[in-house]
Amino acid sequence: MAGQWVVEERSGDAGGLHAAWPAAEAAPGVARMAVCRVSGPALVLGSTQPDGTVDADRAAAAGVAVVRRRSGGGAVLVTPEDPLWIDIWLPVGHALWSPDVGRAFDWLGDVWVRALAACGVPGLSAHRSGYVSCTRWSSVVCFGGVGTGEVVTGDGRKVVGLAQRRNRSGAWFHGACIGRWDPAPLVALLAMDPDERAAAVVGLSAAVVGVEELIGSGRRPGPVPGWNADALVDAFVRALP
């Protein structure tokens, strides 16, 4: 337990982790945080994305599973190493609950900002101005756009992506924090012609930044500690309201 939160770790394939959260279903009145660790790489599509978004032959050749989540947004490539995936279950009636779907992420984005600052990445903020399609691939790739509550640098590059799904008992929030950003492996799995694929890699490279680069960019003096997901998890727990 961390204050009023139950903190747990979930592991398995990405499809199974998105399909159900048994502990939250068994006790929906309890606020929970879960660190999700995938057993293998997967391309996770948003709930409304067409199957044709993916080049199935490329995904199969790369050994990447293609799964779907029940929240909106674009595709996210998850691997055992990256991104750091943290889920939140928030019951209806909790002090942090908001009936406004558009503002429901505000508190959660602030938690990520505080946790990242504690790990040596200051100067971030939770976006507050509604959805911004900052690249032309925002409908295809989650990190190609920025939504309310998501974490960005001062120059607008995205660091943490968020998604949510709701039922009568509460909201299930997904959070993905990039450790080291390279859009090429994700883009390689999409159904694009070669020129569009090359343009997407360039555009998405400029729109997103990983924590490892921010820590190593001279934002704080002293030795560069590198990307430490476990330390960020600890900081996230401490930052929970």
C-alpha positions as CSV (number, residue, x, y, z in Angstrom):
1,M,0.0,0.0,0.0
2,A,1.1,3.6,-0.7
3,G,-1.2,5.9,1.2
4,Q,-4.7,5.1,-0.2
5,W,-3.3,3.3,-3.2
6,V,-2.7,-0.4,-3.7
7,V,0.5,-0.8,-5.8
8,E,1.2,-4.0,-7.7
9,E,3.1,-5.4,-10.6
10,R,1.5,-7.1,-13.6
11,S,3.3,-9.1,-16.2
12,G,2.3,-11.0,-19.3
13,D,1.7,-10.4,-23.0
14,A,0.4,-7.0,-24.0
15,G,-2.9,-8.3,-25.2
16,G,-3.7,-9.9,-21.9
17,L,-2.6,-6.9,-19.9
18,H,-4.9,-4.6,-21.9
19,A,-7.8,-7.1,-21.8
20,A,-8.4,-7.3,-18.1
21,W,-7.2,-6.1,-14.7
22,P,-8.5,-8.9,-12.4
23,A,-7.7,-7.2,-9.1
24,A,-9.5,-4.0,-10.2
25,E,-12.5,-6.0,-11.3
26,A,-12.6,-7.9,-8.1
27,A,-12.4,-4.7,-5.9
28,P,-13.5,-1.8,-8.1
29,G,-13.8,0.6,-5.1
30,V,-10.0,0.5,-4.4
31,A,-7.6,2.9,-6.1
32,R,-4.7,1.0,-7.7
33,M,-1.5,1.5,-9.5
34,A,0.2,-1.2,-11.6
35,V,3.5,-1.4,-13.3
36,C,2.9,-3.5,-16.4
37,R,5.8,-5.5,-17.8
38,V,5.3,-7.2,-21.1
39,S,6.8,-10.6,-22.0
40,G,7.4,-9.7,-25.6
41,P,7.2,-6.9,-28.1
42,A,3.7,-5.8,-29.3
43,L,2.2,-3.1,-31.4
44,V,-0.9,-1.9,-29.5
45,L,-3.5,-0.3,-31.7
46,G,-6.2,2.1,-30.4
47,S,-9.8,1.0,-30.2
48,T,-10.9,2.6,-33.5
49,Q,-7.8,2.1,-35.6
50,P,-8.4,-0.1,-38.7
51,D,-6.5,-3.4,-39.0
52,G,-5.0,-2.0,-42.2
53,T,-2.9,0.4,-40.2
54,V,-0.4,-2.4,-39.8
55,D,1.7,-4.2,-42.4
56,A,0.9,-7.7,-41.0
57,D,3.7,-9.4,-43.0
58,R,6.3,-6.9,-41.6
59,A,5.0,-7.4,-38.0
60,A,5.1,-11.2,-38.3
61,A,8.7,-11.1,-39.8
62,A,9.8,-8.9,-36.9
63,G,8.2,-11.2,-34.3
64,V,5.9,-8.4,-33.0
65,A,2.4,-9.2,-31.9
66,V,-0.4,-6.9,-33.0
67,V,-3.0,-6.3,-30.3
68,R,-5.7,-3.8,-29.5
69,R,-6.6,-1.8,-26.5
70,R,-10.1,-0.5,-25.6
71,S,-9.0,3.1,-25.2
72,G,-8.6,5.5,-28.1
73,G,-5.6,7.0,-29.8
74,G,-2.9,5.7,-32.1
75,A,-0.5,2.8,-32.1
76,V,2.2,2.3,-29.4
77,L,5.1,-0.1,-29.7
78,V,5.7,-1.8,-26.3
79,T,8.7,-4.0,-25.5
80,P,10.1,-5.5,-22.2
81,E,12.5,-2.5,-22.1
82,D,10.5,0.5,-23.2
83,P,8.3,2.4,-22.6
84,L,7.7,2.3,-18.9
85,W,4.0,1.4,-18.7
86,I,2.0,2.3,-15.6
87,D,-1.7,1.8,-15.2
88,I,-4.0,3.5,-12.7
89,W,-7.5,2.4,-11.6
90,L,-9.5,5.2,-10.2
91,P,-12.9,4.4,-8.7
92,V,-15.9,6.7,-9.2
93,G,-16.2,9.0,-6.2
94,H,-12.5,9.1,-5.4
95,A,-11.2,12.5,-4.5
96,L,-9.4,12.7,-7.9
97,W,-12.3,11.6,-9.9
98,S,-13.6,13.9,-12.6
99,P,-16.8,13.4,-14.6
100,D,-15.2,15.6,-17.4
101,V,-13.4,13.1,-19.6
102,G,-11.3,15.9,-21.1
103,R,-9.9,17.0,-17.8
104,A,-9.7,13.6,-16.1
105,F,-6.0,13.3,-16.9
106,D,-4.9,16.6,-15.3
107,W,-3.9,15.2,-11.9
108,L,-2.2,12.1,-13.5
109,G,-0.1,14.3,-15.8
110,D,1.1,16.2,-12.7
111,V,2.1,13.0,-11.0
112,W,4.3,12.1,-13.9
113,V,5.8,15.6,-13.9
114,R,6.7,15.4,-10.2
115,A,8.1,11.9,-10.6
116,L,10.3,12.8,-13.5
117,A,11.5,15.9,-11.7
118,A,12.6,13.8,-8.8
119,C,14.6,11.6,-11.2
120,G,16.5,14.6,-12.6
121,V,14.2,15.8,-15.4
122,P,12.9,19.2,-14.5
123,G,11.1,21.7,-16.7
124,L,8.3,19.4,-17.9
125,S,4.6,20.2,-17.8
126,A,1.3,18.5,-18.2
127,H,-0.4,19.8,-21.4
128,R,-3.6,21.7,-20.6
129,S,-4.8,23.1,-24.0
130,G,-6.7,20.2,-25.6
131,Y,-5.6,17.9,-28.3
132,V,-2.8,19.1,-30.6
133,S,-2.0,17.2,-33.8
134,C,1.7,18.1,-33.8
135,T,2.6,15.8,-36.7
136,R,0.6,14.5,-39.6
137,W,0.8,11.0,-38.2
138,S,-1.1,11.8,-35.0
139,S,-4.1,9.6,-36.0
140,V,-1.8,6.7,-36.6
141,V,0.9,6.9,-33.9
142,C,0.0,7.8,-30.3
143,F,3.1,9.9,-29.8
144,G,2.4,11.9,-33.0
145,G,0.0,14.2,-31.1
146,V,-0.4,15.6,-27.6
147,G,-3.6,15.4,-25.5
148,T,-4.7,17.1,-22.3
149,G,-2.7,15.8,-19.3
150,E,0.2,14.3,-21.4
151,V,3.7,15.3,-20.4
152,V,5.8,17.6,-22.7
153,T,9.0,19.5,-22.6
154,G,9.2,23.2,-22.7
155,D,9.6,23.1,-26.5
156,G,6.5,20.8,-26.9
157,R,8.1,17.4,-27.3
158,K,6.1,14.6,-25.9
159,V,7.5,12.4,-23.1
160,V,4.5,10.6,-21.6
161,G,1.4,9.4,-23.4
162,L,-1.9,8.7,-21.7
163,A,-5.1,7.0,-22.6
164,Q,-8.3,6.0,-20.6
165,R,-11.3,3.8,-20.7
166,R,-14.3,4.1,-18.3
167,N,-17.1,2.0,-17.0
168,R,-19.8,2.5,-14.3
169,S,-17.2,1.7,-11.6
170,G,-14.3,3.9,-12.5
171,A,-11.6,4.8,-15.0
172,W,-8.6,2.7,-16.2
173,F,-5.8,5.0,-17.2
174,H,-2.8,3.8,-19.3
175,G,0.5,5.7,-19.1
176,A,3.6,5.2,-21.3
177,C,6.8,7.0,-20.6
178,I,9.5,6.9,-23.2
179,G,13.0,5.9,-22.1
180,R,14.8,6.1,-25.4
181,W,12.9,7.3,-28.4
182,D,13.5,5.8,-31.8
183,P,10.3,5.8,-34.0
184,A,11.9,3.6,-36.7
185,P,10.9,0.2,-35.3
186,L,7.3,1.3,-34.9
187,V,7.1,3.0,-38.3
188,A,8.6,-0.1,-39.9
189,L,5.4,-2.1,-38.9
190,L,2.9,0.4,-40.5
191,A,1.3,0.1,-43.9
192,M,3.1,2.9,-45.6
193,D,5.0,3.4,-48.8
194,P,8.8,3.8,-48.4
195,D,8.8,7.6,-48.8
196,E,6.0,8.1,-46.3
197,R,7.8,5.7,-43.9
198,A,11.0,7.7,-44.1
199,A,9.1,11.0,-43.6
200,A,7.4,9.6,-40.6
201,V,10.6,8.6,-38.9
202,V,12.0,12.2,-39.4
203,G,8.8,13.9,-38.2
204,L,8.2,11.7,-35.2
205,S,11.9,11.9,-34.2
206,A,11.5,15.6,-33.7
207,A,8.1,15.4,-31.9
208,V,9.1,13.1,-29.1
209,V,12.0,12.7,-26.7
210,G,13.0,10.0,-24.2
211,V,13.9,10.4,-20.6
212,E,17.4,9.1,-21.2
213,E,18.2,12.0,-23.6
214,L,16.7,14.6,-21.2
215,I,18.8,13.3,-18.3
216,G,21.9,13.4,-20.5
217,S,21.3,16.8,-22.0
218,G,22.9,18.8,-19.2
219,R,19.7,19.5,-17.3
220,R,21.4,18.8,-14.0
221,P,25.0,18.8,-12.9
222,G,27.0,15.7,-11.9
223,P,27.3,12.2,-13.4
224,V,24.6,11.1,-15.8
225,P,22.7,8.2,-14.2
226,G,21.0,7.0,-17.4
227,W,17.6,5.6,-17.8
228,N,16.5,3.9,-14.7
229,A,12.8,2.7,-14.9
230,D,12.8,1.3,-11.4
231,A,13.8,4.6,-9.9
232,L,11.1,6.3,-11.8
233,V,8.5,3.8,-10.6
234,D,9.6,4.6,-7.0
235,A,9.3,8.3,-7.7
236,F,5.9,7.8,-9.2
237,V,4.6,6.0,-6.1
238,R,5.9,8.8,-3.9
239,A,4.3,11.4,-6.1
240,L,0.8,9.9,-5.9
241,P,-1.6,12.3,-4.1
